[in-house]
Amino acid sequence: MARFCFFASLLLLTMLLSFCYATITPTSPLLINQTLRSSNEVYELGFFSPNNTKNQYVGIWFKDTTPRVVVWVANREKPVTDSMANLSISSNGSLLLFDGKHGIVWSSGVTFASNRSHVELSDSGNIIVVDNISERTLWQSFDHLGDILLQSSFLMYNLATGEKRFLTSWKSYNDPSPGDFVAQITPQVPSQGFIMKGSTPYWRSGPWAKTRFTGLPLMDESFTSPFSLHQDVNGSGYFSYSEKDYNLSRIVLTSEGSLEVFRHNGTTWEFNYQTPAHSCDSYDACGPFGLCVSSVPPKCKCFKGFEQKYTEEWKRGNWTAHTSKDVWRNDLKPKDVPGLDLFEINTIQTATNNFSLSNKIGQGGFGSVYKGKLQDGKEIAVKRLSSSSGQGKEKFLNEIVLISKLQHKNLVRVLGYCIKEEERILIYEFMLNKSLDTFLFGKKKVEIDWPKRFNIIQGIARGLLYLHRDSRLRVIHRDLKVSNILLDEKMNPKISDFGLARMYQGTEYLDNTRRVVGTLGYMAPEYAWTGAFSEKSDIYSFGVLLLEFVSGEKISRFSYDGKNLLAYAWEFCYENRGTDLLDQDVADSCPPCEVGRCVQIGLLCVQHQPADRPNTLELLSMLTTTSDLPPPKQPTFVVHTRDDQSMPNALITVNEMTQSVFLGR
């Protein structure tokens, strides 16, 4: 009987030692063979050892899933190796990990609490240190993320306090110490997601647009997004996600630098999504002017017309060693333009009835545009540059090199080109609805109600964002206007006419020119009078275009009591009557707050100083969110000449022809 009592007591003691705690207190530490479970037993906190190691870590994992998935680790950089380690809480509320010799291996930091506090594990997977008296949270693991984002945790930044929350990968599958990769959101508006390898960008998501990141292929406009991103005017941003149909899910930053999404179906983990999906998705995978083709080794090649700048580096697999060539040389030959068809002049003449007037659908500053039909029935738009225009040849060479590298749903797609003696011809996809000015200023204006107009506005902004920020080369359009916006059969906008555009690499944005080309009325003041152009000069043009959208009035025609369109819009906005600027033909289809917001955005875009205008990322955010807008300053309605004489804008004759102005130096 005595032996039975002894073994019964021993069994009871063992059960008590391995008991799953509900909390941790200064007098009840967590031992190696014990765990702390959340109230509904979703998560478990305890000691674990990665495969094939004797190292012990304090971590959190999903309780009832196989295999075990650790979602957070306390002592990532300092494992313990003895069996006497324990996790305790000090009298001031600090969470402490002790080794067998009672040395502190890891600490949550000083919390300045009362001498009464305890530790809880929530059903969201968050360790919380709670003050027993005030019941306030003194410390939580969600403020110190590891490699996994759970549904109730979030990435964030706060510019005022300097606080950031980001993911840091494990060094390897069996080593939780911090690895090479960090995933974070950026503070610009709208924000982007970045994976950094050290201080170098490894991958980026593209800008946030309401419910999705624009740079993720699977996140098209039909994508039902579990993600949310909120930014406020105080300089804070928060990114989180919520899976309504899955109680258990996670986003993990792997040791290889990819973000992977997993969902638990009740039985097993399901792999849902990965980015970057392959090596060509990585940021700047092949360096400037490099082309990445993952299916054909070696994956990195130079664009046709470029060559390896550092051949030995490429042989060693260092694909970021640059390719180079002066793309602005005038030695461009047909074979130098990859991805475009070279058309015979006879084919173009047949398609356009020998450039007959009945086929003519437009007139630009350097030539005419014709509708054509190829032998297979495909309709095309043919831009024939003036054979007597020396600038037209330069414009053609510029446009053909540039547009061959640009691919976006809000940019017109070029199909091919033709060079024959003095003929310079570009062939585009045919836009059934022609140019936007046909609808905005003509009899068809009643066909585009406000929702259609607003959709077109946002599409143009997305196209600009691609040109300014997201394309391989940064592009300044320099001639953005209503007649250069084409509409497809679904009324989707396409930015066209890149003959005046300039390309830049990296972060180089500002330049100037002695020959100012563009359309008066849409030109930014600094560009019109000094030749300086940048992203902000395109923003100015967009602002004029936006005010034309709202009012249904053309900048070149509008004058009321001596006021031009910008002055007229400012007067309405200043008197809090921005909605009164609205084109009455669409008044019944539009929410007043959206119209007033567009007027304010338009005025912000046409500020006299470039620094006062939003950049393209900020512009798209203004159009796609309801965040607070800064008040615009009164735009400058008087244009100053170089000898400081002035001319009221109302007296300037503005037309739709692209102008050239030479500036003295």
KAZI-V860788 format. One record per residue. RES is the residue in one small letter. PSI is psi as a letter, one per 20 degrees, with the letter a starting at -180 (none if undefined). Layout:
BEGIN
res=RES psi=PSI
res=RES psi=PSI
END
This chain:
BEGIN
res=m psi=h
res=a psi=g
res=r psi=h
res=f psi=g
res=c psi=h
res=f psi=g
res=f psi=h
res=a psi=g
res=s psi=g
res=l psi=g
res=l psi=g
res=l psi=g
res=l psi=g
res=t psi=g
res=m psi=h
res=l psi=h
res=l psi=h
res=s psi=j
res=f psi=q
res=c psi=o
res=y psi=q
res=a psi=i
res=t psi=r
res=i psi=p
res=t psi=r
res=p psi=h
res=t psi=i
res=s psi=m
res=p psi=r
res=l psi=p
res=l psi=r
res=i psi=h
res=n psi=j
res=q psi=q
res=t psi=q
res=l psi=p
res=r psi=q
res=s psi=r
res=s psi=h
res=n psi=j
res=e psi=l
res=v psi=g
res=y psi=r
res=e psi=p
res=l psi=p
res=g psi=a
res=f psi=q
res=f psi=r
res=s psi=p
res=p psi=r
res=n psi=p
res=n psi=k
res=t psi=q
res=k psi=j
res=n psi=p
res=q psi=p
res=y psi=q
res=v psi=p
res=g psi=r
res=i psi=p
res=w psi=r
res=f psi=p
res=k psi=g
res=d psi=k
res=t psi=q
res=t psi=p
res=p psi=r
res=r psi=p
res=v psi=o
res=v psi=p
res=v psi=i
res=w psi=q
res=v psi=p
res=a psi=f
res=n psi=m
res=r psi=h
res=e psi=i
res=k psi=n
res=p psi=q
res=v psi=q
res=t psi=i
res=d psi=r
res=s psi=i
res=m psi=j
res=a psi=q
res=n psi=q
res=l psi=p
res=s psi=r
res=i psi=p
res=s psi=r
res=s psi=h
res=n psi=j
res=g psi=j
res=s psi=p
res=l psi=p
res=l psi=p
res=l psi=o
res=f psi=q
res=d psi=a
res=g psi=i
res=k psi=j
res=h psi=k
res=g psi=q
res=i psi=o
res=v psi=h
res=w psi=q
res=s psi=q
res=s psi=i
res=g psi=r
res=v psi=p
res=t psi=i
res=f psi=l
res=a psi=r
res=s psi=r
res=n psi=j
res=r psi=o
res=s psi=r
res=h psi=r
res=v psi=p
res=e psi=q
res=l psi=o
res=s psi=r
res=d psi=i
res=s psi=i
res=g psi=k
res=n psi=p
res=i psi=p
res=i psi=p
res=v psi=p
res=v psi=p
res=d psi=p
res=n psi=h
res=i psi=g
res=s psi=i
res=e psi=j
res=r psi=q
res=t psi=p
res=l psi=h
res=w psi=q
res=q psi=q
res=s psi=h
res=f psi=i
res=d psi=i
res=h psi=m
res=l psi=q
res=g psi=c
res=d psi=j
res=i psi=p
res=l psi=p
res=l psi=r
res=q psi=h
res=s psi=i
res=s psi=r
res=f psi=q
res=l psi=q
res=m psi=r
res=y psi=q
res=n psi=o
res=l psi=h
res=a psi=g
res=t psi=i
res=g psi=j
res=e psi=q
res=k psi=q
res=r psi=p
res=f psi=r
res=l psi=q
res=t psi=p
res=s psi=q
res=w psi=q
res=k psi=h
res=s psi=r
res=y psi=h
res=n psi=j
res=d psi=o
res=p psi=i
res=s psi=q
res=p psi=p
res=g psi=b
res=d psi=i
res=f psi=q
res=v psi=p
res=a psi=p
res=q psi=r
res=i psi=q
res=t psi=q
res=p psi=i
res=q psi=r
res=v psi=p
res=p psi=q
res=s psi=r
res=q psi=q
res=g psi=p
res=f psi=q
res=i psi=p
res=m psi=p
res=k psi=o
res=g psi=c
res=s psi=j
res=t psi=p
res=p psi=p
res=y psi=h
res=w psi=q
res=r psi=q
res=s psi=i
res=g psi=r
res=p psi=q
res=w psi=p
res=a psi=n
res=k psi=f
res=t psi=j
res=r psi=r
res=f psi=p
res=t psi=i
res=g psi=j
res=l psi=o
res=p psi=h
res=l psi=i
res=m psi=m
res=d psi=a
res=e psi=i
res=s psi=i
res=f psi=p
res=t psi=o
res=s psi=p
res=p psi=i
res=f psi=q
res=s psi=q
res=l psi=p
res=h psi=p
res=q psi=q
res=d psi=r
res=v psi=i
res=n psi=j
res=g psi=k
res=s psi=q
res=g psi=q
res=y psi=p
res=f psi=p
res=s psi=r
res=y psi=q
res=s psi=p
res=e psi=o
res=k psi=h
res=d psi=j
res=y psi=p
res=n psi=h
res=l psi=p
res=s psi=r
res=r psi=q
res=i psi=p
res=v psi=p
res=l psi=o
res=t psi=r
res=s psi=i
res=e psi=i
res=g psi=k
res=s psi=q
res=l psi=p
res=e psi=p
res=v psi=p
res=f psi=q
res=r psi=q
res=h psi=p
res=n psi=j
res=g psi=i
res=t psi=g
res=t psi=r
res=w psi=p
res=e psi=p
res=f psi=p
res=n psi=g
res=y psi=q
res=q psi=p
res=t psi=p
res=p psi=q
res=a psi=h
res=h psi=r
res=s psi=h
res=c psi=i
res=d psi=i
res=s psi=q
res=y psi=p
res=d psi=l
res=a psi=h
res=c psi=j
res=g psi=r
res=p psi=p
res=f psi=j
res=g psi=q
res=l psi=p
res=c psi=p
res=v psi=n
res=s psi=h
res=s psi=i
res=v psi=o
res=p psi=q
res=p psi=q
res=k psi=h
res=c psi=p
res=k psi=r
res=c psi=q
res=f psi=q
res=k psi=p
res=g psi=i
res=f psi=r
res=e psi=r
res=q psi=p
res=k psi=h
res=y psi=n
res=t psi=g
res=e psi=h
res=e psi=h
res=w psi=h
res=k psi=h
res=r psi=j
res=g psi=j
res=n psi=n
res=w psi=i
res=t psi=i
res=a psi=p
res=h psi=q
res=t psi=q
res=s psi=q
res=k psi=q
res=d psi=o
res=v psi=i
res=w psi=j
res=r psi=q
res=n psi=k
res=d psi=k
res=l psi=p
res=k psi=q
res=p psi=h
res=k psi=i
res=d psi=i
res=v psi=n
res=p psi=q
res=g psi=j
res=l psi=q
res=d psi=q
res=l psi=o
res=f psi=q
res=e psi=q
res=i psi=h
res=n psi=h
res=t psi=g
res=i psi=g
res=q psi=g
res=t psi=g
res=a psi=h
res=t psi=j
res=n psi=l
res=n psi=l
res=f psi=l
res=s psi=q
res=l psi=h
res=s psi=h
res=n psi=i
res=k psi=p
res=i psi=i
res=g psi=r
res=q psi=p
res=g psi=a
res=g psi=h
res=f psi=j
res=g psi=a
res=s psi=q
res=v psi=p
res=y psi=q
res=k psi=p
res=g psi=r
res=k psi=p
res=l psi=r
res=q psi=h
res=d psi=j
res=g psi=i
res=k psi=p
res=e psi=q
res=i psi=r
res=a psi=p
res=v psi=o
res=k psi=o
res=r psi=o
res=l psi=q
res=s psi=p
res=s psi=i
res=s psi=j
res=s psi=o
res=g psi=h
res=q psi=h
res=g psi=h
res=k psi=g
res=e psi=g
res=k psi=g
res=f psi=g
res=l psi=g
res=n psi=g
res=e psi=h
res=i psi=h
res=v psi=g
res=l psi=g
res=i psi=h
res=s psi=i
res=k psi=i
res=l psi=p
res=q psi=o
res=h psi=q
res=k psi=i
res=n psi=k
res=l psi=q
res=v psi=q
res=r psi=p
res=v psi=p
res=l psi=h
res=g psi=a
res=y psi=r
res=c psi=p
res=i psi=o
res=k psi=o
res=e psi=d
res=e psi=i
res=e psi=p
res=r psi=o
res=i psi=p
res=l psi=p
res=i psi=p
res=y psi=r
res=e psi=q
res=f psi=p
res=m psi=o
res=l psi=h
res=n psi=j
res=k psi=b
res=s psi=r
res=l psi=h
res=d psi=h
res=t psi=h
res=f psi=h
res=l psi=h
res=f psi=i
res=g psi=a
res=k psi=i
res=k psi=j
res=k psi=h
res=v psi=i
res=e psi=i
res=i psi=n
res=d psi=a
res=w psi=g
res=p psi=h
res=k psi=g
res=r psi=g
res=f psi=h
res=n psi=h
res=i psi=g
res=i psi=g
res=q psi=h
res=g psi=g
res=i psi=g
res=a psi=h
res=r psi=h
res=g psi=g
res=l psi=g
res=l psi=h
res=y psi=g
res=l psi=g
res=h psi=h
res=r psi=h
res=d psi=i
res=s psi=r
res=r psi=h
res=l psi=p
res=r psi=p
res=v psi=p
res=i psi=p
res=h psi=g
res=r psi=i
res=d psi=l
res=l psi=p
res=k psi=r
res=v psi=g
res=s psi=i
res=n psi=j
res=i psi=o
res=l psi=q
res=l psi=p
res=d psi=a
res=e psi=h
res=k psi=j
res=m psi=k
res=n psi=p
res=p psi=q
res=k psi=o
res=i psi=p
res=s psi=r
res=d psi=n
res=f psi=j
res=g psi=h
res=l psi=i
res=a psi=q
res=r psi=p
res=m psi=q
res=y psi=q
res=q psi=q
res=g psi=c
res=t psi=j
res=e psi=o
res=y psi=h
res=l psi=p
res=d psi=r
res=n psi=r
res=t psi=q
res=r psi=h
res=r psi=o
res=v psi=p
res=v psi=q
res=g psi=a
res=t psi=p
res=l psi=q
res=g psi=h
res=y psi=i
res=m psi=p
res=a psi=q
res=p psi=g
res=e psi=h
res=y psi=g
res=a psi=h
res=w psi=i
res=t psi=i
res=g psi=j
res=a psi=p
res=f psi=q
res=s psi=a
res=e psi=h
res=k psi=h
res=s psi=h
res=d psi=h
res=i psi=h
res=y psi=g
res=s psi=g
res=f psi=h
res=g psi=g
res=v psi=g
res=l psi=g
res=l psi=g
res=l psi=h
res=e psi=h
res=f psi=g
res=v psi=g
res=s psi=h
res=g psi=j
res=e psi=q
res=k psi=p
res=i psi=h
res=s psi=i
res=r psi=h
res=f psi=p
res=s psi=p
res=y psi=o
res=d psi=k
res=g psi=j
res=k psi=p
res=n psi=a
res=l psi=h
res=l psi=g
res=a psi=h
res=y psi=g
res=a psi=g
res=w psi=g
res=e psi=g
res=f psi=g
res=c psi=g
res=y psi=h
res=e psi=j
res=n psi=k
res=r psi=k
res=g psi=h
res=t psi=i
res=d psi=i
res=l psi=i
res=l psi=p
res=d psi=o
res=q psi=i
res=d psi=i
res=v psi=j
res=a psi=h
res=d psi=i
res=s psi=j
res=c psi=q
res=p psi=p
res=p psi=h
res=c psi=h
res=e psi=h
res=v psi=g
res=g psi=h
res=r psi=g
res=c psi=h
res=v psi=g
res=q psi=g
res=i psi=g
res=g psi=g
res=l psi=h
res=l psi=h
res=c psi=h
res=v psi=k
res=q psi=q
res=h psi=g
res=q psi=p
res=p psi=h
res=a psi=h
res=d psi=i
res=r psi=q
res=p psi=q
res=n psi=r
res=t psi=h
res=l psi=g
res=e psi=h
res=l psi=g
res=l psi=h
res=s psi=g
res=m psi=h
res=l psi=h
res=t psi=i
res=t psi=r
res=t psi=k
res=s psi=q
res=d psi=q
res=l psi=q
res=p psi=q
res=p psi=p
res=p psi=q
res=k psi=r
res=q psi=p
res=p psi=r
res=t psi=p
res=f psi=j
res=v psi=p
res=v psi=p
res=h psi=p
res=t psi=r
res=r psi=h
res=d psi=k
res=d psi=j
res=q psi=r
res=s psi=q
res=m psi=p
res=p psi=q
res=n psi=h
res=a psi=h
res=l psi=i
res=i psi=p
res=t psi=p
res=v psi=p
res=n psi=r
res=e psi=j
res=m psi=q
res=t psi=p
res=q psi=q
res=s psi=p
res=v psi=p
res=f psi=p
res=l psi=p
res=g psi=q
res=r psi=none
END
